Structure formats: structure tokens, C-alpha cells
Amino acid sequence: VELYKLKAIDKGTDIFTSMVSRLFIILIITLFFLLFTLGLCFYLGDVLGKTHYGFFTVAGIYFLFACIFLLFRRFLIDNPLNDYIVRQIFKEKKR
């Protein structure tokens, strides 16, 4: 019983640390896209003549992406995340 507890703790910490590192990478990518989006909004605003037109254009593009993402979220998020968690649980440590 003690061995199974230790193995469960080991797997739990592996999954936790893997998720934390992935969340950190996602945070950095999110900050990049935020700054990129602001730059694109201001650039398109200059091209279109008014700043708010650039923000509306980028918001429309993100709305289209969100609609497409909602249609395919099972294939883009749900299945890969489930597969990742199962692989982490059943992964054997190489020592």
C-alpha cells in the first residue's frame, strides 16, 4: 500500500510540474499575442484611417477564429488534453 501511495505521489507531481511548465509557456505566448494584437490594431487603424477601425477589424478576425475553434474544440483541445493526461499517468520513468 505504501509503494502505491509513493507511486501515486510521484505521478501526481510529474503531472503537476508538467502542467505548470506548460502554463508558463502559454502565459508567455499569450503576452506575445496581446502585444502583437495591439500593434496590429494600431497599424490597421492607421491604414483604415481611424484607430477604432483597426480594433474592430481585429476583433472580427478573433470572433471568426473563436467560432471555428468552438466547432472543432473537441479535436483541438479535449482529445489532445485527455491523451496527454493519460500518457503522463502511464508514463514510466527512465532512471
C-alpha positions as CSV (number, residue, x, y, z in Angstrom):
1,V,0.0,0.0,0.0
2,E,2.8,2.4,0.9
3,L,4.5,1.7,-2.5
4,Y,1.3,2.5,-4.4
5,K,1.0,5.8,-2.4
6,L,4.5,6.8,-3.3
7,K,3.9,5.9,-7.0
8,A,0.7,8.0,-7.0
9,I,2.5,10.9,-5.4
10,D,5.3,10.6,-8.0
11,K,2.8,10.6,-10.9
12,G,0.9,13.5,-9.4
13,T,4.0,15.6,-9.0
14,D,5.1,14.7,-12.6
15,I,1.7,15.8,-13.9
16,F,1.7,18.9,-11.8
17,T,5.1,20.1,-12.8
18,S,4.5,19.4,-16.4
19,M,1.3,21.4,-16.3
20,V,3.0,24.3,-14.6
21,S,5.7,24.5,-17.2
22,R,3.1,24.3,-20.0
23,L,1.1,27.1,-18.3
24,F,4.2,29.2,-18.1
25,I,4.8,28.8,-21.8
26,I,1.2,29.6,-22.5
27,L,1.5,32.7,-20.4
28,I,4.5,33.9,-22.5
29,I,2.7,33.1,-25.8
30,T,-0.4,35.0,-24.5
31,L,1.6,38.1,-23.7
32,F,3.3,37.9,-27.1
33,F,-0.1,37.7,-28.9
34,L,-1.5,40.5,-26.7
35,L,1.3,42.9,-27.8
36,F,1.1,41.7,-31.4
37,T,-2.6,42.3,-31.4
38,L,-2.3,45.8,-30.1
39,G,0.4,46.6,-32.7
40,L,-1.8,45.1,-35.5
41,C,-4.8,47.1,-34.2
42,F,-2.9,50.4,-34.3
43,Y,-1.4,49.6,-37.7
44,L,-4.7,48.7,-39.3
45,G,-6.2,51.8,-37.7
46,D,-3.6,53.9,-39.4
47,V,-4.2,52.1,-42.7
48,L,-8.0,52.4,-42.4
49,G,-7.9,56.0,-41.3
50,K,-9.3,55.7,-37.7
51,T,-7.8,53.8,-34.8
52,H,-11.1,52.2,-33.7
53,Y,-11.5,50.6,-37.2
54,G,-8.3,48.6,-36.6
55,F,-9.6,47.4,-33.3
56,F,-13.0,46.4,-34.8
57,T,-11.2,44.6,-37.7
58,V,-9.0,42.5,-35.3
59,A,-12.0,41.8,-33.0
60,G,-13.9,40.5,-36.1
61,I,-11.0,38.3,-37.0
62,Y,-10.8,36.9,-33.5
63,F,-14.6,36.3,-33.5
64,L,-14.2,34.2,-36.6
65,F,-11.4,32.2,-35.0
66,A,-13.5,31.7,-31.9
67,C,-16.4,30.4,-33.9
68,I,-14.1,28.0,-35.8
69,F,-12.5,27.0,-32.5
70,L,-15.9,26.2,-30.9
71,L,-16.8,24.0,-33.8
72,F,-13.6,22.0,-33.6
73,R,-12.7,22.2,-29.8
74,R,-13.1,18.5,-29.3
75,F,-10.4,17.8,-31.8
76,L,-8.2,20.8,-30.8
77,I,-8.4,20.7,-27.0
78,D,-10.4,17.9,-25.4
79,N,-8.9,14.9,-27.1
80,P,-5.3,16.0,-27.0
81,L,-5.6,17.1,-23.4
82,N,-7.1,13.8,-22.4
83,D,-4.4,11.9,-24.3
84,Y,-1.7,13.9,-22.6
85,I,-3.0,13.3,-19.1
86,V,-3.4,9.5,-19.8
87,R,0.2,9.4,-21.2
88,Q,1.5,11.2,-18.2
89,I,-0.2,8.8,-15.8
90,F,1.0,5.7,-17.5
91,K,4.5,7.0,-18.4
92,E,7.3,5.0,-17.0
93,K,10.2,7.0,-15.6
94,K,13.6,6.4,-17.1
95,R,16.3,6.2,-14.5
